[in-house]
Amino acid sequence: MFDPVRDCTPHVATRADAPDAMQAAPAVTDGPGISRLLRESPCVERPALARGLVDALDDGALAALAVPAQRDSLHALDDALAEAPAILDVAPQRGRLAGALRAADDDDPVPQGHAGAPGISTTTTAHIGHNTVTWTNDSEGRPIRAEADLSEVFSGIDRSSAETRAQRESADRGIDGDQGGHVIGHRFVKDQGLKNLFPQNGNFNVSAYKKLENEWADWVDSGKDVHITVELTPANQDRPDKVRVSYEVTDPADGRVVYDQRVTFRNEAGQQFDRVPRADMANA
């Protein structure tokens, strides 16, 4: 399993932490309360606490937390569960959270409008070879979200002067050490300009995020399709703090899901990503 963003130093947790978490969970069912409880709890207790909180929420309560005003609490729960050691067995809880977030995305239409209109987002869909990508950008053209269906990798393609200028402009919106990073890698979508670029820490761009893109490319080269969702948070700012990525790998021969994963990165140096080895993809 991939190593997600960690807000705390590494720790070892055991099942002994779970009973206290279960006792605390029923009293906290609102989004702000959940986020506050996780934030104020010791790092070592957060995975077990998050497991108990999710178990205490029925499907209706999870759906209530999926509304935009409370959705951060679902992400906070998932971030905490992602730090759990295998002994806590949080796969069922992460699956329920993923389902709630997917349902929220399906039911949450993106407002349409024109660039420059306050508070209005725009969507743009492009078909690049066999790939299809939809970007959501804010009123200033900054990317908020992208969804991609990938089944082709382009090799040996150069970036136009317009694309490199856009990368410099994107980097200039950030801080020292940032690069103009592609939301969806250039090798999949070619030149797309600012709608596909955000200020990204340079080390993060060429290390962890590149390894992630390499894995996607290898899945495609192995004959699989990859459906990706990338969310940049917080929205409507020049420089996102976090990059949330979820993706699903399917076999086009029968539509079978052979692999799926979710990972959250901080937009800073030192991010880690443990990719699936290429050799393991042939038999998936």
C-alpha positions in Angstrom: 0.0 0.0 0.0 1.2 3.5 -0.8 2.6 5.8 1.8 0.3 8.8 1.9 1.0 12.3 3.4 1.7 12.0 7.1 0.8 14.9 9.4 2.7 13.2 12.3 6.0 11.4 12.8 5.8 7.7 12.1 4.4 5.6 14.9 3.3 2.1 15.8 -0.4 1.7 16.8 -2.1 -1.5 17.9 -5.6 -2.8 18.3 -5.5 -1.8 21.9 -6.2 1.8 20.8 -9.5 0.9 19.2 -11.9 0.5 22.2 -11.3 4.1 23.4 -12.0 5.3 19.8 -15.2 3.4 19.6 -16.4 4.9 22.9 -15.7 8.4 21.7 -17.2 8.0 18.2 -21.0 7.9 18.8 -21.0 11.4 20.4 -19.3 13.1 17.4 -21.1 12.9 14.1 -20.9 16.4 12.6 -18.1 17.4 10.2 -16.5 20.2 12.3 -16.6 18.0 15.4 -14.9 15.1 13.7 -12.2 17.3 12.2 -11.6 18.9 15.5 -11.4 15.6 17.4 -8.9 14.2 15.0 -6.8 17.4 15.0 -6.7 17.5 18.8 -5.9 13.8 19.3 -2.4 12.5 19.7 -0.9 11.3 16.4 -0.6 7.7 17.7 -4.3 7.5 18.4 -5.7 9.0 15.2 -5.9 5.9 13.0 -7.8 3.9 15.6 -10.0 6.9 16.4 -10.8 7.4 12.8 -11.8 3.8 12.4 -14.1 4.1 15.4 -15.7 7.3 14.1 -16.4 5.7 10.7 -17.9 2.6 12.3 -20.2 4.8 14.4 -21.6 6.5 11.2 -24.3 4.8 9.2 -24.5 5.3 5.5 -26.9 8.2 5.9 -24.6 10.0 8.3 -21.6 9.5 5.9 -23.7 10.9 3.0 -24.6 13.9 5.2 -20.8 14.6 5.6 -20.3 14.5 1.8 -21.9 17.9 1.2 -19.3 20.5 0.3 -19.5 22.3 3.6 -18.5 19.2 5.5 -16.5 17.2 3.0 -13.2 18.1 4.6 -14.1 15.8 7.5 -14.3 12.8 5.2 -10.8 13.6 3.9 -9.5 14.1 7.4 -10.9 10.7 8.4 -9.3 9.1 5.3 -6.0 10.8 5.9 -6.0 9.4 9.5 -6.9 5.9 8.3 -4.2 6.0 5.7 -1.6 6.1 8.5 -3.0 2.9 10.2 -0.7 -0.1 10.4 -2.0 -3.3 8.9 -3.0 -4.7 12.3 -5.8 -2.2 12.5 -7.4 -3.5 9.3 -9.0 -0.3 8.1 -9.8 -1.4 4.5 -13.6 -1.6 5.1 -13.7 1.9 6.6 -11.6 3.4 3.8 -13.9 1.7 1.3 -17.0 3.3 2.9 -15.3 6.7 2.8 -14.3 6.3 -0.8 -17.9 5.3 -1.7 -19.3 8.4 0.0 -16.9 10.7 -1.7 -17.6 9.1 -5.1 -21.3 9.5 -4.6 -20.8 13.2 -3.6 -18.8 13.8 -6.8 -21.5 12.2 -9.0 -24.2 14.4 -7.4 -22.2 17.6 -7.2 -22.6 19.5 -10.5 -19.9 22.0 -11.5 -21.3 25.5 -11.9 -20.9 26.7 -15.5 -19.9 30.2 -16.4 -17.4 32.4 -18.1 -13.8 33.0 -17.1 -13.5 35.9 -14.8 -17.0 35.6 -13.3 -16.6 35.7 -9.5 -17.2 32.3 -7.9 -17.9 30.6 -11.2 -16.0 27.5 -12.3 -15.6 26.3 -15.9 -15.1 22.8 -17.3 -13.1 21.9 -20.4 -13.0 18.5 -22.0 -10.3 17.5 -24.5 -9.8 14.3 -26.4 -6.1 13.7 -27.0 -5.6 10.5 -29.1 -7.4 7.8 -27.1 -7.3 9.8 -23.9 -10.1 12.0 -22.5 -9.5 14.6 -19.9 -11.9 17.1 -18.2 -10.5 20.0 -16.3 -12.3 22.2 -13.8 -10.8 25.6 -13.4 -11.8 28.6 -11.2 -12.8 32.0 -12.4 -9.1 32.9 -12.9 -8.3 29.8 -14.8 -6.5 28.0 -12.0 -7.0 24.2 -11.9 -9.2 22.8 -9.2 -9.8 19.3 -10.4 -9.1 17.0 -13.3 -10.5 13.7 -14.4 -8.7 11.6 -17.0 -9.4 8.4 -18.8 -6.0 7.2 -20.1 -5.3 4.4 -22.6 -2.4 6.0 -24.6 1.0 7.3 -23.8 2.8 9.7 -26.2 6.5 9.4 -26.4 9.1 11.7 -27.9 6.8 14.7 -27.9 8.4 18.2 -27.5 6.8 21.0 -25.5 6.0 24.1 -27.5 7.3 27.5 -26.6 3.8 28.4 -25.5 3.7 25.5 -23.1 7.1 26.3 -21.6 6.0 29.9 -21.1 2.8 28.7 -19.4 4.9 26.6 -17.1 7.0 29.6 -16.1 3.9 31.7 -15.6 2.4 29.0 -13.4 5.6 28.7 -11.4 5.7 32.4 -10.9 2.3 32.2 -9.1 4.0 30.1 -6.4 6.9 30.4 -4.1 10.7 29.9 -4.4 11.5 26.4 -5.6 8.2 25.9 -7.4 7.9 24.6 -11.0 4.9 24.7 -13.4 3.7 21.2 -12.6 1.2 19.4 -14.8 -2.0 18.1 -13.1 -2.2 15.3 -15.7 1.3 14.5 -17.1 2.4 16.0 -20.5 3.0 12.6 -21.9 -0.7 11.9 -21.7 -2.2 15.2 -22.8 0.5 17.1 -24.7 0.3 20.9 -24.6 -2.7 22.2 -22.7 -1.4 25.4 -21.2 -2.4 26.9 -17.8 -5.6 24.9 -17.3 -3.4 21.9 -16.7 -0.6 23.6 -14.6 -0.2 24.6 -11.0 2.7 25.9 -8.9 4.3 22.7 -7.7 7.3 22.2 -5.4 10.2 21.2 -7.7 11.3 18.2 -5.6 7.8 16.9 -5.4 7.3 17.4 -9.2 10.4 15.4 -10.3 10.2 12.7 -7.6 7.0 11.4 -6.0 4.6 12.9 -8.7 6.8 11.7 -11.5 6.9 8.2 -10.0 3.1 8.3 -9.9 2.9 9.3 -13.6 5.4 6.5 -14.4 3.2 4.0 -12.8 0.2 5.2 -14.8 2.2 5.0 -18.0 3.3 1.5 -17.2 -0.3 0.4 -16.5 -1.3 1.8 -19.9 1.7 0.1 -21.6 0.6 -3.2 -20.1 -2.7 -2.9 -21.9 -4.9 -1.5 -19.1 -7.0 1.7 -18.9 -6.5 4.2 -16.0 -9.2 6.5 -14.7 -7.8 9.3 -12.6 -9.2 12.1 -10.4 -6.9 14.8 -9.1 -8.1 17.5 -6.7 -6.1 20.5 -5.7 -6.9 22.0 -2.3 -7.7 24.6 -1.1 -9.4 25.7 -4.3 -9.4 29.3 -5.6 -5.8 30.0 -4.5 -2.7 30.5 -6.6 -0.9 27.6 -4.9 -2.6 24.5 -3.6 -1.4 23.0 -0.3 -2.4 19.4 -1.1 -2.9 17.2 -4.1 -5.4 14.4 -3.6 -5.2 11.6 -6.2 -7.5 8.6 -6.8 -7.2 6.2 -9.6 -8.7 3.0 -10.9 -7.1 0.5 -13.3 -9.3 -1.6 -15.4 -8.9 -4.4 -18.0 -10.5 -3.2 -21.2 -11.2 -6.8 -22.2 -13.8 -7.4 -19.6 -14.1 -4.1 -17.6 -12.6 -5.7 -14.5 -11.0 -3.4 -11.9 -7.5 -4.8 -11.3 -6.2 -2.1 -9.0 -7.3 1.1 -7.3 -5.6 3.5 -5.0 -6.0 6.9 -3.3 -3.1 9.0 -2.0 -2.7 12.6 -0.7 0.5 14.6 -1.1 1.6 17.8 0.4 2.8 20.4 -2.1 6.3 20.4 -0.6 9.6 18.6 -0.8 10.2 15.1 0.7 6.9 13.4 -0.5 7.1 9.7 -0.9 5.3 7.3 -3.3 5.7 3.5 -3.5 4.6 2.6 -6.9 3.4 -0.8 -8.2 6.4 -2.5 -9.9 6.0 -3.0 -13.6 6.7 -6.7 -13.3 3.6 -7.1 -11.1 1.3 -5.5 -13.8 1.5 -8.3 -16.4 -0.5 -10.7 -14.3 -3.0 -8.2 -12.9 
